[in-house]
Structures are given as structure tokens and as C-alpha cells.
């Protein structure tokens, strides 16, 4: 179902095992505070471009990110 989180685990006969719904990394994904700020700036730029119906391929080229990241 789109837009719904699913637990990252395997299913057994009793339902979902006790895994978390998401994973958070205390170190910010290995980036420094400056790197995280840069990443967030790019994310916001991509969101603004998508909101104005920009072509995802153009976003990839202009922000130099992967196609998978944009989609």
C-alpha cells in the first residue's frame, strides 16, 4: 500500500516479528552536521522542483543525484 510503512522483518506464522518499523542511525548516516545540512538542502530543492511539476530526469541532472533518489 503506497504511503504506509511496513516493518523490516520476515513474517512467521504468528505475524510480524519484533523488528522496528524504521531504522534510525545515531550518527546521522555517517555524515557530519555540515554534510547533513547539505543533504537536507538538496532534498528541499528536489521537493520544490517536484511541486512545480519538474521532470524527474531534469532534477537528476540539475541536482546531481541518482534517479532512484528522485523517484
mmCIF file as Biopython writes it, N, C-alpha, C and O atoms, coordinates in Angstrom:
data_model
#
loop_
_atom_site.group_PDB
_atom_site.id
_atom_site.type_symbol
_atom_site.label_atom_id
_atom_site.label_alt_id
_atom_site.label_comp_id
_atom_site.label_asym_id
_atom_site.label_entity_id
_atom_site.label_seq_id
_atom_site.pdbx_PDB_ins_code
_atom_site.Cartn_x
_atom_site.Cartn_y
_atom_site.Cartn_z
_atom_site.occupancy
_atom_site.B_iso_or_equiv
_atom_site.auth_seq_id
_atom_site.auth_asym_id
_atom_site.pdbx_PDB_model_num
ATOM 1   N N  . UNK A ? 1  ? 0.839  -1.179  0.000   1.0 0.0 1  A 1 
ATOM 2   C CA . UNK A ? 1  ? 0.000  0.000   0.000   1.0 0.0 1  A 1 
ATOM 3   C C  . UNK A ? 1  ? 0.882  1.240   0.000   1.0 0.0 1  A 1 
ATOM 4   O O  . UNK A ? 1  ? 1.732  1.385   0.879   1.0 0.0 1  A 1 
ATOM 5   N N  . UNK A ? 2  ? 0.703  2.125   -0.952  1.0 0.0 2  A 1 
ATOM 6   C CA . UNK A ? 2  ? 1.524  3.318   -1.015  1.0 0.0 2  A 1 
ATOM 7   C C  . UNK A ? 2  ? 1.342  4.202   0.223   1.0 0.0 2  A 1 
ATOM 8   O O  . UNK A ? 2  ? 0.243  4.329   0.762   1.0 0.0 2  A 1 
ATOM 9   N N  . UNK A ? 3  ? 2.425  4.793   0.644   1.0 0.0 3  A 1 
ATOM 10  C CA . UNK A ? 3  ? 2.370  5.736   1.748   1.0 0.0 3  A 1 
ATOM 11  C C  . UNK A ? 3  ? 2.310  5.113   3.127   1.0 0.0 3  A 1 
ATOM 12  O O  . UNK A ? 3  ? 2.239  5.833   4.123   1.0 0.0 3  A 1 
ATOM 13  N N  . UNK A ? 4  ? 2.338  3.798   3.210   1.0 0.0 4  A 1 
ATOM 14  C CA . UNK A ? 4  ? 2.278  3.143   4.516   1.0 0.0 4  A 1 
ATOM 15  C C  . UNK A ? 4  ? 3.605  2.468   4.804   1.0 0.0 4  A 1 
ATOM 16  O O  . UNK A ? 4  ? 4.203  1.849   3.924   1.0 0.0 4  A 1 
ATOM 17  N N  . UNK A ? 5  ? 4.055  2.588   6.023   1.0 0.0 5  A 1 
ATOM 18  C CA . UNK A ? 5  ? 5.291  1.943   6.419   1.0 0.0 5  A 1 
ATOM 19  C C  . UNK A ? 5  ? 5.041  0.474   6.699   1.0 0.0 5  A 1 
ATOM 20  O O  . UNK A ? 5  ? 3.981  0.097   7.199   1.0 0.0 5  A 1 
ATOM 21  N N  . UNK A ? 6  ? 6.011  -0.341  6.378   1.0 0.0 6  A 1 
ATOM 22  C CA . UNK A ? 6  ? 5.930  -1.755  6.693   1.0 0.0 6  A 1 
ATOM 23  C C  . UNK A ? 6  ? 7.147  -2.112  7.526   1.0 0.0 6  A 1 
ATOM 24  O O  . UNK A ? 6  ? 8.231  -1.577  7.295   1.0 0.0 6  A 1 
ATOM 25  N N  . UNK A ? 7  ? 6.988  -3.000  8.483   1.0 0.0 7  A 1 
ATOM 26  C CA . UNK A ? 7  ? 8.136  -3.364  9.305   1.0 0.0 7  A 1 
ATOM 27  C C  . UNK A ? 7  ? 9.187  -4.096  8.487   1.0 0.0 7  A 1 
ATOM 28  O O  . UNK A ? 7  ? 8.866  -4.834  7.555   1.0 0.0 7  A 1 
ATOM 29  N N  . UNK A ? 8  ? 10.435 -3.885  8.843   1.0 0.0 8  A 1 
ATOM 30  C CA . UNK A ? 8  ? 11.543 -4.530  8.149   1.0 0.0 8  A 1 
ATOM 31  C C  . UNK A ? 8  ? 11.837 -5.866  8.812   1.0 0.0 8  A 1 
ATOM 32  O O  . UNK A ? 8  ? 12.810 -5.989  9.556   1.0 0.0 8  A 1 
ATOM 33  N N  . UNK A ? 9  ? 11.024 -6.843  8.556   1.0 0.0 9  A 1 
ATOM 34  C CA . UNK A ? 9  ? 11.235 -8.161  9.131   1.0 0.0 9  A 1 
ATOM 35  C C  . UNK A ? 9  ? 10.587 -9.207  8.245   1.0 0.0 9  A 1 
ATOM 36  O O  . UNK A ? 9  ? 9.888  -8.885  7.285   1.0 0.0 9  A 1 
ATOM 37  N N  . UNK A ? 10 ? 10.826 -10.439 8.577   1.0 0.0 10 A 1 
ATOM 38  C CA . UNK A ? 10 ? 10.185 -11.542 7.873   1.0 0.0 10 A 1 
ATOM 39  C C  . UNK A ? 10 ? 8.922  -11.938 8.613   1.0 0.0 10 A 1 
ATOM 40  O O  . UNK A ? 10 ? 8.814  -11.740 9.823   1.0 0.0 10 A 1 
ATOM 41  N N  . UNK A ? 11 ? 7.996  -12.483 7.904   1.0 0.0 11 A 1 
ATOM 42  C CA . UNK A ? 11 ? 6.746  -12.913 8.516   1.0 0.0 11 A 1 
ATOM 43  C C  . UNK A ? 11 ? 6.860  -14.351 8.977   1.0 0.0 11 A 1 
ATOM 44  O O  . UNK A ? 11 ? 7.428  -15.193 8.282   1.0 0.0 11 A 1 
ATOM 45  N N  . UNK A ? 12 ? 6.329  -14.624 10.128  1.0 0.0 12 A 1 
ATOM 46  C CA . UNK A ? 12 ? 6.230  -16.008 10.568  1.0 0.0 12 A 1 
ATOM 47  C C  . UNK A ? 12 ? 4.756  -16.341 10.756  1.0 0.0 12 A 1 
ATOM 48  O O  . UNK A ? 12 ? 3.900  -15.505 10.468  1.0 0.0 12 A 1 
ATOM 49  N N  . UNK A ? 13 ? 4.449  -17.513 11.221  1.0 0.0 13 A 1 
ATOM 50  C CA . UNK A ? 13 ? 3.056  -17.944 11.324  1.0 0.0 13 A 1 
ATOM 51  C C  . UNK A ? 13 ? 2.251  -17.134 12.334  1.0 0.0 13 A 1 
ATOM 52  O O  . UNK A ? 13 ? 1.021  -17.143 12.276  1.0 0.0 13 A 1 
ATOM 53  N N  . UNK A ? 14 ? 2.908  -16.433 13.258  1.0 0.0 14 A 1 
ATOM 54  C CA . UNK A ? 14 ? 2.205  -15.644 14.274  1.0 0.0 14 A 1 
ATOM 55  C C  . UNK A ? 14 ? 2.107  -14.170 13.917  1.0 0.0 14 A 1 
ATOM 56  O O  . UNK A ? 14 ? 1.586  -13.388 14.712  1.0 0.0 14 A 1 
ATOM 57  N N  . UNK A ? 15 ? 2.583  -13.773 12.769  1.0 0.0 15 A 1 
ATOM 58  C CA . UNK A ? 15 ? 2.557  -12.353 12.397  1.0 0.0 15 A 1 
ATOM 59  C C  . UNK A ? 15 ? 3.979  -11.812 12.308  1.0 0.0 15 A 1 
ATOM 60  O O  . UNK A ? 15 ? 4.931  -12.558 12.079  1.0 0.0 15 A 1 
ATOM 61  N N  . UNK A ? 16 ? 4.102  -10.502 12.493  1.0 0.0 16 A 1 
ATOM 62  C CA . UNK A ? 16 ? 5.421  -9.870  12.372  1.0 0.0 16 A 1 
ATOM 63  C C  . UNK A ? 16 ? 6.258  -10.150 13.607  1.0 0.0 16 A 1 
ATOM 64  O O  . UNK A ? 16 ? 5.761  -10.164 14.733  1.0 0.0 16 A 1 
ATOM 65  N N  . UNK A ? 17 ? 7.510  -10.367 13.368  1.0 0.0 17 A 1 
ATOM 66  C CA . UNK A ? 17 ? 8.445  -10.498 14.494  1.0 0.0 17 A 1 
ATOM 67  C C  . UNK A ? 17 ? 8.652  -9.123  15.096  1.0 0.0 17 A 1 
ATOM 68  O O  . UNK A ? 17 ? 8.120  -8.143  14.575  1.0 0.0 17 A 1 
ATOM 69  N N  . UNK A ? 18 ? 9.394  -9.023  16.156  1.0 0.0 18 A 1 
ATOM 70  C CA . UNK A ? 18 ? 9.513  -7.772  16.895  1.0 0.0 18 A 1 
ATOM 71  C C  . UNK A ? 18 ? 10.461 -6.740  16.346  1.0 0.0 18 A 1 
ATOM 72  O O  . UNK A ? 18 ? 11.078 -6.027  17.137  1.0 0.0 18 A 1 
ATOM 73  N N  . UNK A ? 19 ? 10.622 -6.610  15.048  1.0 0.0 19 A 1 
ATOM 74  C CA . UNK A ? 19 ? 11.530 -5.618  14.496  1.0 0.0 19 A 1 
ATOM 75  C C  . UNK A ? 19 ? 10.903 -4.232  14.484  1.0 0.0 19 A 1 
ATOM 76  O O  . UNK A ? 19 ? 9.680  -4.089  14.495  1.0 0.0 19 A 1 
ATOM 77  N N  . UNK A ? 20 ? 11.742 -3.232  14.461  1.0 0.0 20 A 1 
ATOM 78  C CA . UNK A ? 20 ? 11.275 -1.836  14.454  1.0 0.0 20 A 1 
ATOM 79  C C  . UNK A ? 20 ? 10.644 -1.492  13.102  1.0 0.0 20 A 1 
ATOM 80  O O  . UNK A ? 20 ? 10.913 -2.147  12.095  1.0 0.0 20 A 1 
ATOM 81  N N  . UNK A ? 21 ? 9.817  -0.474  13.098  1.0 0.0 21 A 1 
ATOM 82  C CA . UNK A ? 21 ? 9.186  -0.006  11.873  1.0 0.0 21 A 1 
ATOM 83  C C  . UNK A ? 21 ? 10.160 0.751   10.987  1.0 0.0 21 A 1 
ATOM 84  O O  . UNK A ? 21 ? 9.966  0.819   9.773   1.0 0.0 21 A 1 
ATOM 85  N N  . UNK A ? 22 ? 11.182 1.308   11.561  1.0 0.0 22 A 1 
ATOM 86  C CA . UNK A ? 22 ? 12.172 2.032   10.790  1.0 0.0 22 A 1 
ATOM 87  C C  . UNK A ? 22 ? 13.490 1.966   11.537  1.0 0.0 22 A 1 
ATOM 88  O O  . UNK A ? 22 ? 13.543 1.585   12.706  1.0 0.0 22 A 1 
ATOM 89  N N  . UNK A ? 23 ? 14.544 2.340   10.847  1.0 0.0 23 A 1 
ATOM 90  C CA . UNK A ? 23 ? 15.865 2.315   11.455  1.0 0.0 23 A 1 
ATOM 91  C C  . UNK A ? 23 ? 16.389 3.735   11.493  1.0 0.0 23 A 1 
ATOM 92  O O  . UNK A ? 23 ? 16.348 4.444   10.487  1.0 0.0 23 A 1 
ATOM 93  N N  . UNK A ? 24 ? 16.876 4.152   12.636  1.0 0.0 24 A 1 
ATOM 94  C CA . UNK A ? 24 ? 17.495 5.465   12.767  1.0 0.0 24 A 1 
ATOM 95  C C  . UNK A ? 24 ? 18.933 5.265   13.191  1.0 0.0 24 A 1 
ATOM 96  O O  . UNK A ? 24 ? 19.232 4.419   14.034  1.0 0.0 24 A 1 
ATOM 97  N N  . UNK A ? 25 ? 19.800 6.031   12.616  1.0 0.0 25 A 1 
ATOM 98  C CA . UNK A ? 25 ? 21.212 5.950   12.939  1.0 0.0 25 A 1 
ATOM 99  C C  . UNK A ? 25 ? 21.588 7.151   13.800  1.0 0.0 25 A 1 
ATOM 100 O O  . UNK A ? 25 ? 21.368 8.299   13.411  1.0 0.0 25 A 1 
ATOM 101 N N  . UNK A ? 26 ? 22.143 6.883   14.942  1.0 0.0 26 A 1 
ATOM 102 C CA . UNK A ? 26 ? 22.504 7.949   15.873  1.0 0.0 26 A 1 
ATOM 103 C C  . UNK A ? 26 ? 23.537 8.908   15.286  1.0 0.0 26 A 1 
ATOM 104 O O  . UNK A ? 26 ? 23.574 10.084  15.648  1.0 0.0 26 A 1 
ATOM 105 N N  . UNK A ? 27 ? 24.371 8.404   14.383  1.0 0.0 27 A 1 
ATOM 106 C CA . UNK A ? 27 ? 25.424 9.252   13.819  1.0 0.0 27 A 1 
ATOM 107 C C  . UNK A ? 27 ? 24.968 10.020  12.578  1.0 0.0 27 A 1 
ATOM 108 O O  . UNK A ? 27 ? 25.809 10.603  11.893  1.0 0.0 27 A 1 
ATOM 109 N N  . UNK A ? 28 ? 23.683 10.043  12.266  1.0 0.0 28 A 1 
ATOM 110 C CA . UNK A ? 28 ? 23.195 10.799  11.113  1.0 0.0 28 A 1 
ATOM 111 C C  . UNK A ? 28 ? 23.584 10.193  9.787   1.0 0.0 28 A 1 
ATOM 112 O O  . UNK A ? 28 ? 23.760 10.915  8.805   1.0 0.0 28 A 1 
ATOM 113 N N  . UNK A ? 29 ? 23.724 8.873   9.737   1.0 0.0 29 A 1 
ATOM 114 C CA . UNK A ? 29 ? 24.080 8.212   8.492   1.0 0.0 29 A 1 
ATOM 115 C C  . UNK A ? 29 ? 25.551 8.343   8.160   1.0 0.0 29 A 1 
ATOM 116 O O  . UNK A ? 29 ? 25.947 8.151   7.010   1.0 0.0 29 A 1 
ATOM 117 N N  . UNK A ? 30 ? 26.358 8.665   9.140   1.0 0.0 30 A 1 
ATOM 118 C CA . UNK A ? 30 ? 27.790 8.782   8.922   1.0 0.0 30 A 1 
ATOM 119 C C  . UNK A ? 30 ? 28.233 10.148  8.419   1.0 0.0 30 A 1 
ATOM 120 O O  . UNK A ? 30 ? 29.411 10.342  8.120   1.0 0.0 30 A 1 
ATOM 121 N N  . UNK A ? 31 ? 27.318 11.086  8.323   1.0 0.0 31 A 1 
ATOM 122 C CA . UNK A ? 31 ? 27.665 12.417  7.842   1.0 0.0 31 A 1 
ATOM 123 C C  . UNK A ? 31 ? 27.930 13.366  9.000   1.0 0.0 31 A 1 
ATOM 124 O O  . UNK A ? 31 ? 27.430 13.181  10.110  1.0 0.0 31 A 1 
ATOM 125 N N  . UNK A ? 32 ? 28.713 14.367  8.718   1.0 0.0 32 A 1 
ATOM 126 C CA . UNK A ? 32 ? 28.922 15.433  9.694   1.0 0.0 32 A 1 
ATOM 127 C C  . UNK A ? 32 ? 27.682 16.318  9.706   1.0 0.0 32 A 1 
ATOM 128 O O  . UNK A ? 32 ? 26.800 16.159  8.862   1.0 0.0 32 A 1 
ATOM 129 N N  . UNK A ? 33 ? 27.608 17.235  10.639  1.0 0.0 33 A 1 
ATOM 130 C CA . UNK A ? 33 ? 26.483 18.171  10.686  1.0 0.0 33 A 1 
ATOM 131 C C  . UNK A ? 33 ? 26.419 18.980  9.391   1.0 0.0 33 A 1 
ATOM 132 O O  . UNK A ? 33 ? 25.334 19.266  8.886   1.0 0.0 33 A 1 
ATOM 133 N N  . UNK A ? 34 ? 27.573 19.345  8.862   1.0 0.0 34 A 1 
ATOM 134 C CA . UNK A ? 34 ? 27.626 20.099  7.610   1.0 0.0 34 A 1 
ATOM 135 C C  . UNK A ? 34 ? 27.105 19.248  6.447   1.0 0.0 34 A 1 
ATOM 136 O O  . UNK A ? 34 ? 26.373 19.744  5.590   1.0 0.0 34 A 1 
ATOM 137 N N  . UNK A ? 35 ? 27.478 17.993  6.423   1.0 0.0 35 A 1 
ATOM 138 C CA . UNK A ? 35 ? 27.009 17.086  5.376   1.0 0.0 35 A 1 
ATOM 139 C C  . UNK A ? 35 ? 25.508 16.862  5.443   1.0 0.0 35 A 1 
ATOM 140 O O  . UNK A ? 35 ? 24.834 16.817  4.414   1.0 0.0 35 A 1 
ATOM 141 N N  . UNK A ? 36 ? 24.982 16.723  6.660   1.0 0.0 36 A 1 
ATOM 142 C CA . UNK A ? 36 ? 23.534 16.564  6.823   1.0 0.0 36 A 1 
ATOM 143 C C  . UNK A ? 36 ? 22.782 17.808  6.366   1.0 0.0 36 A 1 
ATOM 144 O O  . UNK A ? 36 ? 21.711 17.708  5.768   1.0 0.0 36 A 1 
ATOM 145 N N  . UNK A ? 37 ? 23.344 18.980  6.650   1.0 0.0 37 A 1 
ATOM 146 C CA . UNK A ? 37 ? 22.720 20.238  6.219   1.0 0.0 37 A 1 
ATOM 147 C C  . UNK A ? 37 ? 22.705 20.339  4.696   1.0 0.0 37 A 1 
ATOM 148 O O  . UNK A ? 37 ? 21.716 20.771  4.104   1.0 0.0 37 A 1 
ATOM 149 N N  . UNK A ? 38 ? 23.814 19.935  4.064   1.0 0.0 38 A 1 
ATOM 150 C CA . UNK A ? 38 ? 23.890 19.942  2.600   1.0 0.0 38 A 1 
ATOM 151 C C  . UNK A ? 38 ? 22.861 18.988  2.003   1.0 0.0 38 A 1 
ATOM 152 O O  . UNK A ? 38 ? 22.179 19.325  1.035   1.0 0.0 38 A 1 
ATOM 153 N N  . UNK A ? 39 ? 22.753 17.793  2.585   1.0 0.0 39 A 1 
ATOM 154 C CA . UNK A ? 39 ? 21.799 16.787  2.106   1.0 0.0 39 A 1 
ATOM 155 C C  . UNK A ? 39 ? 20.363 17.302  2.238   1.0 0.0 39 A 1 
ATOM 156 O O  . UNK A ? 39 ? 19.549 17.117  1.334   1.0 0.0 39 A 1 
ATOM 157 N N  . UNK A ? 40 ? 20.062 17.938  3.349   1.0 0.0 40 A 1 
ATOM 158 C CA . UNK A ? 40 ? 18.713 18.472  3.554   1.0 0.0 40 A 1 
ATOM 159 C C  . UNK A ? 40 ? 18.403 19.591  2.557   1.0 0.0 40 A 1 
ATOM 160 O O  . UNK A ? 40 ? 17.276 19.697  2.072   1.0 0.0 40 A 1 
ATOM 161 N N  . UNK A ? 41 ? 19.391 20.415  2.254   1.0 0.0 41 A 1 
ATOM 162 C CA . UNK A ? 41 ? 19.205 21.491  1.278   1.0 0.0 41 A 1 
ATOM 163 C C  . UNK A ? 41 ? 18.856 20.909  -0.090  1.0 0.0 41 A 1 
ATOM 164 O O  . UNK A ? 41 ? 17.967 21.417  -0.774  1.0 0.0 41 A 1 
ATOM 165 N N  . UNK A ? 42 ? 19.547 19.854  -0.484  1.0 0.0 42 A 1 
ATOM 166 C CA . UNK A ? 42 ? 19.269 19.202  -1.770  1.0 0.0 42 A 1 
ATOM 167 C C  . UNK A ? 42 ? 17.876 18.574  -1.756  1.0 0.0 42 A 1 
ATOM 168 O O  . UNK A ? 42 ? 17.149 18.656  -2.747  1.0 0.0 42 A 1 
ATOM 169 N N  . UNK A ? 43 ? 17.504 17.954  -0.647  1.0 0.0 43 A 1 
ATOM 170 C CA . UNK A ? 43 ? 16.174 17.351  -0.538  1.0 0.0 43 A 1 
ATOM 171 C C  . UNK A ? 43 ? 15.076 18.402  -0.700  1.0 0.0 43 A 1 
ATOM 172 O O  . UNK A ? 43 ? 14.082 18.168  -1.387  1.0 0.0 43 A 1 
ATOM 173 N N  . UNK A ? 44 ? 15.262 19.554  -0.068  1.0 0.0 44 A 1 
ATOM 174 C CA . UNK A ? 44 ? 14.276 20.626  -0.175  1.0 0.0 44 A 1 
ATOM 175 C C  . UNK A ? 44 ? 14.198 21.184  -1.600  1.0 0.0 44 A 1 
ATOM 176 O O  . UNK A ? 44 ? 13.113 21.495  -2.090  1.0 0.0 44 A 1 
ATOM 177 N N  . UNK A ? 45 ? 15.349 21.308  -2.258  1.0 0.0 45 A 1 
ATOM 178 C CA . UNK A ? 45 ? 15.361 21.778  -3.645  1.0 0.0 45 A 1 
ATOM 179 C C  . UNK A ? 45 ? 14.607 20.791  -4.543  1.0 0.0 45 A 1 
ATOM 180 O O  . UNK A ? 45 ? 13.828 21.196  -5.407  1.0 0.0 45 A 1 
ATOM 181 N N  . UNK A ? 46 ? 14.845 19.499  -4.332  1.0 0.0 46 A 1 
ATOM 182 C CA . UNK A ? 46 ? 14.166 18.484  -5.136  1.0 0.0 46 A 1 
ATOM 183 C C  . UNK A ? 46 ? 12.656 18.529  -4.892  1.0 0.0 46 A 1 
ATOM 184 O O  . UNK A ? 46 ? 11.871 18.419  -5.834  1.0 0.0 46 A 1 
ATOM 185 N N  . UNK A ? 47 ? 12.257 18.688  -3.646  1.0 0.0 47 A 1 
ATOM 186 C CA . UNK A ? 47 ? 10.830 18.758  -3.320  1.0 0.0 47 A 1 
ATOM 187 C C  . UNK A ? 47 ? 10.170 19.966  -3.981  1.0 0.0 47 A 1 
ATOM 188 O O  . UNK A ? 47 ? 9.049  19.868  -4.482  1.0 0.0 47 A 1 
ATOM 189 N N  . UNK A ? 48 ? 10.859 21.095  -3.982  1.0 0.0 48 A 1 
ATOM 190 C CA . UNK A ? 48 ? 10.316 22.296  -4.629  1.0 0.0 48 A 1 
ATOM 191 C C  . UNK A ? 48 ? 10.176 22.080  -6.134  1.0 0.0 48 A 1 
ATOM 192 O O  . UNK A ? 48 ? 9.187  22.496  -6.738  1.0 0.0 48 A 1 
ATOM 193 N N  . UNK A ? 49 ? 11.167 21.430  -6.731  1.0 0.0 49 A 1 
ATOM 194 C CA . UNK A ? 49 ? 11.114 21.171  -8.165  1.0 0.0 49 A 1 
ATOM 195 C C  . UNK A ? 49 ? 9.984  20.203  -8.504  1.0 0.0 49 A 1 
ATOM 196 O O  . UNK A ? 49 ? 9.288  20.386  -9.503  1.0 0.0 49 A 1 
ATOM 197 N N  . UNK A ? 50 ? 9.802  19.184  -7.683  1.0 0.0 50 A 1 
ATOM 198 C CA . UNK A ? 50 ? 8.706  18.242  -7.917  1.0 0.0 50 A 1 
ATOM 199 C C  . UNK A ? 50 ? 7.351  18.914  -7.756  1.0 0.0 50 A 1 
ATOM 200 O O  . UNK A ? 50 ? 6.405  18.596  -8.478  1.0 0.0 50 A 1 
ATOM 201 N N  . UNK A ? 51 ? 7.258  19.836  -6.816  1.0 0.0 51 A 1 
ATOM 202 C CA . UNK A ? 51 ? 6.000  20.551  -6.591  1.0 0.0 51 A 1 
ATOM 203 C C  . UNK A ? 51 ? 5.618  21.417  -7.785  1.0 0.0 51 A 1 
ATOM 204 O O  . UNK A ? 51 ? 4.438  21.698  -7.993  1.0 0.0 51 A 1 
ATOM 205 N N  . UNK A ? 52 ? 6.601  21.839  -8.566  1.0 0.0 52 A 1 
ATOM 206 C CA . UNK A ? 52 ? 6.328  22.649  -9.755  1.0 0.0 52 A 1 
ATOM 207 C C  . UNK A ? 52 ? 6.270  21.786  -11.012 1.0 0.0 52 A 1 
ATOM 208 O O  . UNK A ? 52 ? 6.398  22.288  -12.129 1.0 0.0 52 A 1 
ATOM 209 N N  . UNK A ? 53 ? 6.074  20.475  -10.817 1.0 0.0 53 A 1 
ATOM 210 C CA . UNK A ? 53 ? 5.943  19.516  -11.918 1.0 0.0 53 A 1 
ATOM 211 C C  . UNK A ? 53 ? 7.171  19.432  -12.811 1.0 0.0 53 A 1 
ATOM 212 O O  . UNK A ? 53 ? 7.046  19.229  -14.019 1.0 0.0 53 A 1 
ATOM 213 N N  . UNK A ? 54 ? 8.349  19.586  -12.232 1.0 0.0 54 A 1 
ATOM 214 C CA . UNK A ? 54 ? 9.574  19.429  -12.998 1.0 0.0 54 A 1 
ATOM 215 C C  . UNK A ? 54 ? 9.753  17.965  -13.373 1.0 0.0 54 A 1 
ATOM 216 O O  . UNK A ? 54 ? 9.337  17.072  -12.635 1.0 0.0 54 A 1 
ATOM 217 N N  . UNK A ? 55 ? 10.367 17.728  -14.508 1.0 0.0 55 A 1 
ATOM 218 C CA . UNK A ? 55 ? 10.653 16.375  -14.962 1.0 0.0 55 A 1 
ATOM 219 C C  . UNK A ? 55 ? 11.709 15.748  -14.039 1.0 0.0 55 A 1 
ATOM 220 O O  . UNK A ? 55 ? 12.747 16.364  -13.798 1.0 0.0 55 A 1 
ATOM 221 N N  . UNK A ? 56 ? 11.466 14.550  -13.525 1.0 0.0 56 A 1 
ATOM 222 C CA . UNK A ? 56 ? 12.444 13.919  -12.629 1.0 0.0 56 A 1 
ATOM 223 C C  . UNK A ? 56 ? 13.837 13.798  -13.233 1.0 0.0 56 A 1 
ATOM 224 O O  . UNK A ? 56 ? 14.830 13.902  -12.512 1.0 0.0 56 A 1 
ATOM 225 N N  . UNK A ? 57 ? 13.929 13.580  -14.536 1.0 0.0 57 A 1 
ATOM 226 C CA . UNK A ? 57 ? 15.246 13.482  -15.181 1.0 0.0 57 A 1 
ATOM 227 C C  . UNK A ? 57 ? 15.974 14.815  -15.101 1.0 0.0 57 A 1 
ATOM 228 O O  . UNK A ? 57 ? 17.191 14.845  -14.918 1.0 0.0 57 A 1 
ATOM 229 N N  . UNK A ? 58 ? 15.244 15.915  -15.236 1.0 0.0 58 A 1 
ATOM 230 C CA . UNK A ? 58 ? 15.857 17.240  -15.107 1.0 0.0 58 A 1 
ATOM 231 C C  . UNK A ? 58 ? 16.349 17.468  -13.683 1.0 0.0 58 A 1 
ATOM 232 O O  . UNK A ? 58 ? 17.403 18.072  -13.483 1.0 0.0 58 A 1 
ATOM 233 N N  . UNK A ? 59 ? 15.601 16.993  -12.695 1.0 0.0 59 A 1 
ATOM 234 C CA . UNK A ? 59 ? 16.020 17.125  -11.301 1.0 0.0 59 A 1 
ATOM 235 C C  . UNK A ? 59 ? 17.306 16.352  -11.069 1.0 0.0 59 A 1 
ATOM 236 O O  . UNK A ? 59 ? 18.217 16.837  -10.397 1.0 0.0 59 A 1 
ATOM 237 N N  . UNK A ? 60 ? 17.381 15.143  -11.628 1.0 0.0 60 A 1 
ATOM 238 C CA . UNK A ? 60 ? 18.588 14.323  -11.509 1.0 0.0 60 A 1 
ATOM 239 C C  . UNK A ? 60 ? 19.789 15.071  -12.049 1.0 0.0 60 A 1 
ATOM 240 O O  . UNK A ? 60 ? 20.841 15.118  -11.411 1.0 0.0 60 A 1 
ATOM 241 N N  . UNK A ? 61 ? 19.631 15.650  -13.214 1.0 0.0 61 A 1 
ATOM 242 C CA . UNK A ? 61 ? 20.754 16.360  -13.850 1.0 0.0 61 A 1 
ATOM 243 C C  . UNK A ? 61 ? 21.145 17.635  -13.107 1.0 0.0 61 A 1 
ATOM 244 O O  . UNK A ? 61 ? 22.329 17.912  -12.916 1.0 0.0 61 A 1 
ATOM 245 N N  . UNK A ? 62 ? 20.146 18.404  -12.692 1.0 0.0 62 A 1 
ATOM 246 C CA . UNK A ? 62 ? 20.472 19.695  -12.084 1.0 0.0 62 A 1 
ATOM 247 C C  . UNK A ? 62 ? 21.009 19.557  -10.658 1.0 0.0 62 A 1 
ATOM 248 O O  . UNK A ? 62 ? 21.846 20.354  -10.233 1.0 0.0 62 A 1 
ATOM 249 N N  . UNK A ? 63 ? 20.534 18.554  -9.919  1.0 0.0 63 A 1 
ATOM 250 C CA . UNK A ? 63 ? 20.996 18.396  -8.535  1.0 0.0 63 A 1 
ATOM 251 C C  . UNK A ? 63 ? 22.087 17.332  -8.390  1.0 0.0 63 A 1 
ATOM 252 O O  . UNK A ? 63 ? 22.646 17.149  -7.309  1.0 0.0 63 A 1 
ATOM 253 N N  . UNK A ? 64 ? 22.381 16.639  -9.481  1.0 0.0 64 A 1 
ATOM 254 C CA . UNK A ? 64 ? 23.412 15.586  -9.497  1.0 0.0 64 A 1 
ATOM 255 C C  . UNK A ? 64 ? 23.155 14.538  -8.415  1.0 0.0 64 A 1 
ATOM 256 O O  . UNK A ? 64 ? 24.014 14.246  -7.583  1.0 0.0 64 A 1 
ATOM 257 N N  . UNK A ? 65 ? 21.946 13.986  -8.458  1.0 0.0 65 A 1 
ATOM 258 C CA . UNK A ? 65 ? 21.562 12.902  -7.559  1.0 0.0 65 A 1 
ATOM 259 C C  . UNK A ? 65 ? 21.143 11.722  -8.417  1.0 0.0 65 A 1 
ATOM 260 O O  . UNK A ? 65 ? 21.015 11.846  -9.635  1.0 0.0 65 A 1 
ATOM 261 N N  . UNK A ? 66 ? 20.931 10.576  -7.783  1.0 0.0 66 A 1 
ATOM 262 C CA . UNK A ? 66 ? 20.540 9.400   -8.540  1.0 0.0 66 A 1 
ATOM 263 C C  . UNK A ? 66 ? 19.058 9.458   -8.904  1.0 0.0 66 A 1 
ATOM 264 O O  . UNK A ? 66 ? 18.259 10.107  -8.229  1.0 0.0 66 A 1 
ATOM 265 N N  . UNK A ? 67 ? 18.718 8.771   -9.972  1.0 0.0 67 A 1 
ATOM 266 C CA . UNK A ? 67 ? 17.326 8.688   -10.400 1.0 0.0 67 A 1 
ATOM 267 C C  . UNK A ? 67 ? 16.481 8.047   -9.304  1.0 0.0 67 A 1 
ATOM 268 O O  . UNK A ? 67 ? 15.362 8.483   -9.034  1.0 0.0 67 A 1 
ATOM 269 N N  . UNK A ? 68 ? 17.022 7.023   -8.686  1.0 0.0 68 A 1 
ATOM 270 C CA . UNK A ? 68 ? 16.305 6.337   -7.606  1.0 0.0 68 A 1 
ATOM 271 C C  . UNK A ? 68 ? 15.982 7.298   -6.471  1.0 0.0 68 A 1 
ATOM 272 O O  . UNK A ? 68 ? 14.899 7.228   -5.892  1.0 0.0 68 A 1 
ATOM 273 N N  . UNK A ? 69 ? 16.905 8.188   -6.150  1.0 0.0 69 A 1 
ATOM 274 C CA . UNK A ? 69 ? 16.669 9.162   -5.086  1.0 0.0 69 A 1 
ATOM 275 C C  . UNK A ? 69 ? 15.510 10.084  -5.409  1.0 0.0 69 A 1 
ATOM 276 O O  . UNK A ? 69 ? 14.717 10.414  -4.527  1.0 0.0 69 A 1 
ATOM 277 N N  . UNK A ? 70 ? 15.402 10.499  -6.650  1.0 0.0 70 A 1 
ATOM 278 C CA . UNK A ? 70 ? 14.332 11.421  -7.035  1.0 0.0 70 A 1 
ATOM 279 C C  . UNK A ? 70 ? 12.986 10.730  -6.990  1.0 0.0 70 A 1 
ATOM 280 O O  . UNK A ? 70 ? 12.009 11.289  -6.491  1.0 0.0 70 A 1 
ATOM 281 N N  . UNK A ? 71 ? 12.932 9.517   -7.508  1.0 0.0 71 A 1 
ATOM 282 C CA . UNK A ? 71 ? 11.654 8.809   -7.500  1.0 0.0 71 A 1 
ATOM 283 C C  . UNK A ? 71 ? 11.294 8.379   -6.107  1.0 0.0 71 A 1 
ATOM 284 O O  . UNK A ? 71 ? 10.247 7.765   -5.901  1.0 0.0 71 A 1 
#
